């Protein structure tokens, strides 16, 4: 009889952070229960007992920590020095467990299942970003079935030492890279303008869904020349109520003339209806006018929580704002607001993405590159089952924010479906499409060690057969816009090891050469503004930065 592998830890506590919305927690619980069963069996084989630190709640039909207060009370009862695994197979609200984790003294391991379903990967990355910002030490792991060598070897290391680390040799400080003179010149000019004239980022309520990592402390923003205008979602709702039906109908008709397809039904609870879209048109008009009134260069709408109980989803609004080709809206003086230009919008009021999007817009405009940009969830990834693409293909996906210009066929190639009632009770249309093939720059701003940092890299968007795209949609959220991305010189595990957020910013360029220049210019601009910058991976041709 073989002996079980020895491990230092004999018992490890498990906590699971969930959503704030009961409907989401109840719907997603079976996936979490299945994941915990796999994880428990895996640790048992290593001679370690995984013990749940909080019970399943029969009345609520789930076992998630569902509020910040509940999380505090649970952690108050735990041994503060016990080893702890935060297991996630769902989107979770980080502030449910962040207070307890910050004061916890024992080893912490965040773990997610490699699945795009709800998704735990996005939830774990969000929590990792929050822990990084808070300066709290933790280890992290991910796996599809919890039986692969990469996962098991790192888990054994954590059980034995309380720490496991990943190789990040793909990351290179900008100071060690050869930045073209043109990129530096563009960066210096934009930086000088930001320092002198400054810019405003409009924030419709901070901290969406407990995303502590998505809030940039004001004092860190000051050196960038960007300042916050703290706006209220209640003002946005009120503004929408003041828009006439006739104005909203003009925006609705604009979508129709562009060839955008709405998939309408008659059941308000389960289908997309015209009345839901009319409310979204009103919100779009109100958002444009508020941005104009306060002089905001970019804006972010939280939607969750608050607006979800008052008005249909903001996602169609967000993607429209990020599009250069969008319905005209006039201000109080009768002038069209920023005709032919996007009003950069950061989904879920992620301020790191907001700063990134603002800088991207300026850099791409200066370089005569496509200015439309958006964040996506770093949702999931898999090998192309059709065999069309040999590379590992990421699934970038987001409920809202993707501009029509990013999609094959633009507005005519895009369509709108009702948002899931488990997350968006009052419905509203998505702006769904398949991202067009091309060269992109990806990036992320994050906070670590009390500093603003930025990672940038290069990637290409590939086109997959319809069946493979549908497989990926069905494995994630099939009513949301999707991007098939191949990162240059960055593997799946390297990306997961380094990325400090659930979101990733993307923008197209006209060619690989143009994308390299745009990346260098944005990196140089960020450095000029006091941000610590790193380049990740390689150029499209495999050469180093």
N, C-alpha and C positions, 0 to 999 in steps of 0.2 A: 504493500500500500504506500503510495507516494505521499510525502508530507506536503502540507500546504506551504506556499512561500511565506517566509517570515516577514512581518511588517511591524514597525514600531507602534503604529496606532492599532488598537484592538477594537475601538468603538469610535464611530464618526457620526456626528449629528447632521441631519438633513433639514434644510428649510426650503420652502418654495414660495416665491413672491408671485402674486397674480395680478389681475386687472382690478380696477376699481368698480367696473361694471359687472353686476351679478350675472347678466346674460352671457357675457364673454367667459367668465370663470366656469359657469355651469357647462357651457358648450365645449370648452377646451379641456375640461378635467380628464376625460378618458385618455387623451394623448399623454398628459402628465403622469397619470397613474401607470401607464404602460412603460414609460421611460424610467420611472422610479423602480419598477419591478426589475427591469434590465440592469440598472445601476446597482441595486441591492444584491442581485445574484453575482454580478461582477466582483464586488468587494468581498462577498462571502468566499469566493474562490481564492482570494488573496488573504484569507484568514482574518477579515475585518467585518464587524457588524455595522451596518448602516441603520441608524435609528432616527425615525422621524421626530422632530422637535415640537411638532404641533399636530393635532389630530385632524382626521377627515371630519367634515361637518355635515352630517346626514340631512339636516333641514335645508341646507344650502346646496347640497349635492356637489360639493367640491372640498378640497383640502388646501386651498391657497391662503396665504396671508393677503387679506383684501383691503387693508387700510394701514396708514402710518401708525395709528394708535394701537391697532392689533399687533403690529410688528414690534412696537416698543414693549408691549406687555409680554409677548412671547420671549423676547431676548432677555427681559428682566428675570425670567425664571431659569435661564440656561446657565450652565457652568461657563463663566467668561473665558476660561482657558481651554475649553474643549475644541478639538479639531472640528471643522464645520464645512459642509458642502452646500452651496446654493445651487440647486438643480432646476434648470429651466428648459421647458419644452414649449413655452408660450410667450407671447408678449407680456411683459410685466412692468409694473410701476416701481421704479427703483427706490423711491422714497419710502416704500413700505418696509424695506429692510435696511436701508442705508444707515439710519441712526444706530441700529443694533450692531451692524457690521463695523462701523467706525470705532465703537467702544470695545468691540470684541478683541480679546488678547490672544486667542488661539489661532492656529493656522486656518486660512480661508482658501477654499477652492471653488471657483465658479465653473459649472459644467453645463453644457447644452447638447441636445441631440442634434445631429446633422440632418435637419429636416426643414423644409420651407413651409410646412403646414400652417403653423399659427403665428409666429415662429419663435422658438426658443433662442435661436442664434442671434436674432435682432435684440431680444430682451437681454441676453447675456452681454452682448457688446455694449448696450446702453449702461448696464450696471458696471461693467468694467471701466467705461469712461468716467462714470461717477466716482468710483473708488480711486481711479487715477487722479482725478481732480482734487479729491479730498486728501490725497497723500497717504492713503491706506494701502498697506502691502497685501497682496493677494496673488494667487496662482490661478491659471485658467486652463480648461481643457474642453475638447469637443470630440464627438464621435457619432458615427451612424448607428452602429450596433454595440458599441462598448466592448468590442473584442479584437480590434485591430492593434497591431504592434505599437504604433505611435502612441495611441491612447494608453495602452497598458503599461508601457515603459515609463511614461511620464506619471501615471497614477501611482505606480510602485515607488517612484522617486519621492512623490509628495507624501505618501504614507510613511516612508522611512525618515524623511527629513523635514517635512512640513513646507517644503518649497519645491516647485518645478519651474524650469525656465525653457524658453524656446529660442532657437537661433534666429537672429534678425540681421544676418550679414547682407541682406538686400537694401538696408537703409544706409544712406551716405549723407553726412552733413553738407549743406550747400557750400560751405566755405572750402570744401575739398573738391568741388565740381568746377568745371570750366564753363562759366556763364558768358555767352556772347555779349559783345559790347552793345549791340542794338538792344538787347533785352535790358541791360543795365540802364541805358539811356531812357527807354520808355518808363522803366520803374522809377527813376529819379524824378521825371517830369510829373508823373501821377502822384507820387509821394509828396512832392512840393505843393501840389494843389490841395491835397487832403490836409496837410499841415496848416495851410493858409486859410482856405475857404471852409474846410471841414465838411462833414456829411452827417446826415441823420438816418438812423435805422429805426423804423416804427415798430414797436413791440405791442401787439394786442394781447396783453397779459402773459407774464413770464411763467416758465416752469411747466409746460404742457406735460401731462401724464407723469409728473414726478421726475422729469428729465433734468436732474441737477447738472449733468454734464453739458446741457444745452444752454446754460446761462453763463455769459461772460461777465465777470466782475467789472464794474464801470472803470475802475482804475487801470485795468489792463487794456481797456479799449482806448483810453485817452491818447496813448502814443500813436495810435493808428489814424487819428483824426476823425474817428467815427464816434458818434454819441447816440444815446438812446432817447427816443421820444416814447414815454410810457403811455400807451393808449389803452382804452378799455374795450373789451368785447361788447359790453353793453352799449357803448357809443356806436359800434359797428352795426349792432342789431337795430338800434334806433334809426341810424342812417338808412338802413335797408327799408324800414317801415315808411320812410319819407319819400322813397322813390315811387313814382307813379307806375301804374300798370302799363301805360302806353310806352314809357321809357324802357321798362323791362322787356316789353314785347319787341321793341326795336333790336335789342341785344339778342333775344331768342331768334328772331328772323335772320339776323346776321349769321348765327351758327348754321341755320338751315341753308342759307344761300351759299355758304362755304362748303356744303356737302357733308357736314357733320351729322352722323346718324344717332338719334336717340331711340333706345329700345323701350318704348312705353308700354304700360299695362294699365289696368283699371283699379287694382287693389293697392291702396295707399300704404298698407303695412308691408307688403311684399314686393310691389312693383315700383318701377320708376314712373312718375306721372308728370304731366306738363306743369301742374301747379308747383311741384317741387322745383322744377327747373326755373320757373318764373321767379321764385324766391331767390334762387342762386344768381339770377341775372340782376336782381335788386342788390344783392350783397356785393356783386362785382362793381356795380356803379358806385355804391357807397364807399367801397374800399379805395377806388380810384380817387374819389373826391376827398376823402380823409387824408390820403397820401399827399395829394396836392395842397390841401389846406395847411398841413404841418410841414411841408417841404421835405418829406421823407424820400430818400433815394431808394430804399428798399423797405418792405414791410413783411411781417410775419403774423399769421393768424393762428391762434391756439386751437380753436374749435372745441377740443376736448380739454377740460370740462366746461360747462356753461352754455355755450352756443348750441351744443347737441340737443338741448332740451327746448330750444326756441325756434330753430330754423334748420332747413336741410344742410347737408354737408358743404364745406367750403372748397372741396377739392377741384371742382370744375372752375371755380373762381381762381384758384391758385395757379392752375395750369394756364389759364387764359392770361393772367397777369404776367406770367413768364414768357409769353409769346410776343414777338414783335408785331405780328399780324393779329390784331385783336379788335373787338368792337370799340368804336370811338365813344368816348365819354366826355362831356363838356363840364367845365367848372362853373362857379357862380358868375363869372365874367363872360361866359359863353365861348370860351376857348377850349379846344380839344386838348385833353391832358396827355402830354407826351406822345403825340401822334407818331406811329411807326416805330415805337420803342417799347420794350418791356418795362414793367415796374417790377424789378426783381423781388420775388416772394420766397420766403423760407418756410417750408412746410413745418407744422407742429411748433412754430415759433422757435426753431433751433437757431439760436443767435450765432453759433459757430458757423453754421451754413449760411446765415444771413451776411456775416462779414465776408465769407468766402465768395458768395454770389455777387456781392457789391464790387469786390476787387476784380473778380472775373469779368464782369460786365465792362468795367473801365479798361482793363488790359485788352480784351478782345476788340473793343471799339477802337482803341488806339492802333491795333495791328490789322484792322480791317478783316477780322475773323468773325464768325457767327457769335453773336452776343448772348443768345438764349442759353440759359443754364438752369440746372435744377439739382436738388439733392435726390437721392434714391436710398431706400433701405438696402444695406448690404445683406440681401435676403437669404441667399442660398447659392449653391453651385453644384454642378455635376458634369460628368463627361457627356458629350453629345452621343446619345443612343443611336442616332441615325448614321453616325460615322462620317457625316459631312465635314465636320471640323475635328481635327485631331487634338486640339488644345483643350485644356480645362476651361469650361465656359461658366462664368458667373451669371446669376440671375439678380439683376438690379431691378427693384420694383418699389413703387410708392403709390400711396392712395391718391395723392394729388401733388401738383407742382410741375409735372412734366409738360413742357411746352409742345404745341402741335408741330413746330418746326423740327422736333427731334424724331417724329414718327414717319414711317414710310407713307407717302401720300399726303403728308401734312394734315390739314383739317379734314379733307375728304377721305383720308385713310384712317381717321380716328372715329371712335364711337363712344357712346355714353350708356352705362348700365347703372342700375340702382346700387347704392352702397349697401353692404350687409347690415341687416337690421340689428344684429347682435352688437355692432359697434356704432352704427349710425341710425338711431331709432327713427328719425324723420326722413331718412332716405337722401335723395339728391344724386345727381349724375356724376359719374367719373369722367375723366378725359383719357380713355384707353387708346393705346396704339402700340405698335411694334417698332422699337427704335431702329432707325435706318443704319445700314452699314457705314462705317467711317472711322476716322481717327479721333480719339478723345483724350482730354486731360482729366485725370481724376485727382481729387484733393480732399483734405480734411483739416480743419482748424480744431485744436483741442487745448485744454488747460492741464499742465503738469508742473509740479514743483513751483507753483505760483507764477508760472510764465505762460504766455500764449505761444503755441507751437503750431507748425503746419507741416504736414506730409503731402507730397505730390508725386504723381507717377503718370505713366503713359499706358494707354490701352487701345484696343480696337473693338468696335462693335461689329459683330458678325451676323449674318442672316442665316437662320436655320430653317429646315423644312417645316411646313405648317403643322405636321403631326408632332414634331419635336417641340415646337413652340407651345402647342396646346398641352403637351405632357407637362411642361414646366409651369404653364399657367394653372393647370389642374392641381399641381403639387403645391401651389402657393395661393394666390388670390386672382382668379381668372377674370375679374372685372377691372383690374388695375393695369396701368401702362407697364410694359416690360422692356428691358434692355439686356441683350445677350453680349456680355463683355469678356474679353480675353486680356488679362493684365500682362504687360511685358516684364519678364524677369522677376515676377512675384508669384510664388506658388500659393495654393490654397492655405496651407498651414502657416506660411510666412505672413500672409495678409491677416489671418486671425490672430497671430501672435502679436502683431504690432498695432493694428487698428484700434483706436481708442473711442469708438463711437458706433452707434447703430446706423448712422448715415454716411453717405459718401457723395461728394459733389462732382458733377460731370459737365463738360462742355465740349462741343465739337470744334474741329478746325478743318480747313480746306484740304490739308494734306498732312502726311507724317512730318515733313519738315516744318510746316506751319505749326503743328501741334507741339513740336519740340520747342519752338521759339515762344509760343504762348505759355508753355509750362515754365520755361526759364524766366520769362518776364514777370509772371505772377509770383514765382519764387523770389526773384530779386526785389519785387515790390514789397512783399511780406517782410523780407529781411530789412529793407529800408525803414519799415514802420515798426521795427523792434521785435518782430516775431522770429522765433527760433525755427529755422527751416531745414527739412531733410528731403532728399529725393530718394524715391524707392524704385528698385528694379532697374530696367534698362530702357534704351531707346527701342524703336520698332525693329531696328536691324540687329539688336542684341548687344550693341556697343554701350559702354558705360557712359554715364552722364559726366 
